[in-house]
Amino acid sequence: MSGLVIEEIGFDGIDAVMTVMNRAFDPGYGEAWTEPQLLSMMAMPGTWLSLARIGDVPAGFALNRLIADEAELLLLAVAPESRRLGIASALIARSFDLLRLRNGVRLHLEVRHNNPAIELYKKAGFRAVGRRPAYYRATDGQMHDALTLSCPV
């Protein structure tokens, strides 16, 4: 995608991430993190945050955490107007690249069983390795299973 830049950011980029966060997640599922939740995770060792921009406009982000040689993609979000442009795929590829540099061997993630992003993850090489029944509670009280996906680096 022309004009797409992905960079690792620190605490100074939180405003840009929260701009995407607050618009990217469906409020009916309550999946968006709050700024304090994001800041507390970023303070943990082995955590990194990648921000995608188109020009100066924040378009998406990926939050990852590495423990020993295994990593987790904790959050991935793309702003609604920037979807279907390859940004999510680019963020996943960046996560893999940075994981390789950190000697990681596998990337895991967890996703709601009916999230359309599952197809994106499958195209990136992720495979289902587990299921947690009734793990997520939507804002209407409905329960949703979580799928655990994994991909070797």
Phi, psi and omega per residue, in radians:
M1 nan 2.254 -3.113
S2 -1.220 2.317 3.103
G3 1.486 -0.024 3.138
L4 -1.410 2.236 3.075
V5 -2.229 2.312 3.065
I6 -2.092 2.242 -3.132
E7 -2.422 2.659 3.051
E8 -1.418 2.396 -3.086
I9 -2.209 2.848 3.071
G10 -1.955 -2.710 -3.089
F11 -1.074 -0.435 -3.124
D12 -1.205 -0.250 -3.134
G13 -1.756 0.163 -3.060
I14 -1.069 -0.682 -3.134
D15 -1.027 -0.738 3.134
A16 -1.133 -0.720 3.137
V17 -1.142 -0.764 -3.120
M18 -1.153 -0.531 3.055
T19 -1.053 -0.794 3.098
V20 -1.208 -0.803 -3.090
M21 -0.938 -0.834 -3.043
N22 -1.215 -0.266 -3.141
R23 -1.896 -0.349 -2.990
A24 -1.479 -0.556 -3.036
F25 -1.665 2.406 3.098
D26 -1.154 2.065 -3.100
P27 -1.090 -0.319 3.123
G28 -1.177 -0.309 -3.139
Y29 -1.838 -0.218 3.103
G30 1.100 0.591 -3.063
E31 -1.580 -0.278 3.132
A32 -1.181 2.484 3.082
W33 -1.550 2.713 3.027
T34 -1.478 2.863 3.102
E35 -1.046 -0.776 3.092
P36 -1.059 -0.635 3.092
Q37 -1.111 -0.772 3.135
L38 -1.114 -0.802 -3.131
L39 -1.087 -0.707 -3.127
S40 -1.169 -0.643 3.101
M41 -1.207 -0.690 -3.140
M42 -1.136 -0.436 3.133
A43 -1.320 -0.208 -3.121
M44 -1.384 2.502 3.103
P45 -1.067 2.570 3.078
G46 1.413 0.132 -3.111
T47 -1.791 2.418 3.040
W48 -2.460 2.657 -3.070
L49 -2.199 2.177 3.113
S50 -1.902 2.311 3.131
L51 -1.997 2.256 3.055
A52 -1.733 2.335 3.097
R53 -2.245 2.563 2.934
I54 -1.965 1.870 -2.955
G55 1.132 -2.190 3.117
D56 -1.705 0.046 -3.036
V57 -1.656 2.116 3.075
P58 -1.102 2.244 -3.066
A59 -2.022 -0.410 -3.118
G60 -3.086 3.008 3.102
F61 -2.725 2.812 3.041
A62 -2.398 2.303 3.093
L63 -1.963 2.168 -3.100
N64 -2.196 2.712 3.065
R65 -2.450 2.327 3.123
L66 -1.959 2.247 3.038
I67 -2.240 2.124 -3.019
A68 1.003 -2.044 -3.138
D69 -2.008 0.249 3.116
E70 -2.044 2.496 -3.085
A71 -2.197 2.812 3.082
E72 -2.240 2.326 2.978
L73 -1.512 1.756 -3.027
L74 -1.329 -0.697 -3.125
L75 -2.576 2.465 3.003
L76 -2.464 2.230 -3.129
A77 -2.553 2.532 3.051
V78 -2.274 2.346 3.113
A79 -1.020 2.475 -3.074
P80 -0.899 -0.721 -3.095
E81 -1.319 -0.148 -3.128
S82 -1.881 0.131 -3.124
R83 -1.320 2.742 3.112
R84 1.171 0.442 3.096
L85 -1.989 0.064 -3.136
G86 1.582 0.123 -3.076
I87 -1.211 -0.772 3.130
A88 -1.075 -0.762 3.111
S89 -1.085 -0.701 3.111
A90 -1.144 -0.667 3.102
L91 -1.174 -0.678 3.085
I92 -1.131 -0.778 3.118
A93 -1.059 -0.698 3.109
R94 -1.121 -0.714 3.093
S95 -1.025 -0.781 3.103
F96 -1.089 -0.779 -3.141
D97 -1.038 -0.809 -3.123
L98 -1.216 -0.561 3.086
L99 -1.158 -0.735 3.084
R100 -1.038 -0.757 3.123
L101 -1.081 -0.463 3.137
R102 -1.689 0.224 3.111
N103 1.107 0.540 3.060
G104 -1.389 2.681 -3.091
V105 -2.041 -0.293 -3.055
R106 -2.665 2.531 3.087
L107 -2.108 2.249 3.135
H108 -1.986 2.771 2.978
L109 -2.708 2.859 3.084
E110 -2.228 2.427 -3.051
V111 -2.553 2.561 3.073
R112 -1.067 2.397 -3.010
H113 -1.014 -0.421 -3.121
N114 -1.917 0.340 3.122
N115 -1.355 2.204 -3.139
P116 -1.055 -0.320 -3.140
A117 -1.172 -0.232 3.131
I118 -0.985 -0.679 3.124
E119 -1.092 -0.714 3.087
L120 -1.045 -0.801 -3.126
Y121 -1.122 -0.702 3.117
K122 -1.100 -0.721 3.106
K123 -1.109 -0.492 3.128
A124 -1.437 -0.069 3.087
G125 1.858 0.020 3.129
F126 -1.298 2.564 3.075
R127 -2.297 2.564 3.120
A128 -1.178 2.319 3.102
V129 -2.196 -0.087 3.135
G130 -2.992 2.905 3.126
R131 -2.514 2.344 3.071
R132 -1.968 1.843 -3.120
P133 -1.112 2.447 3.058
A134 0.860 0.776 -3.079
Y135 -1.457 -0.689 -3.122
Y136 -1.781 2.457 3.059
R137 -1.982 2.080 3.090
A138 -1.274 2.896 -3.120
T139 -1.136 -0.337 3.076
D140 -1.540 0.059 3.116
G141 1.605 -0.188 3.137
Q142 -1.184 2.438 -3.132
M143 -1.686 2.521 -3.132
H144 -2.317 2.450 3.080
D145 -1.240 2.678 3.011
A146 -1.872 2.377 3.008
L147 -1.771 2.348 3.017
T148 -1.735 2.157 -3.139
L149 -2.025 2.651 -3.101
S150 -2.550 2.641 3.134
C151 -2.601 2.262 3.045
P152 -1.221 2.660 -3.116
V153 -1.464 nan nan
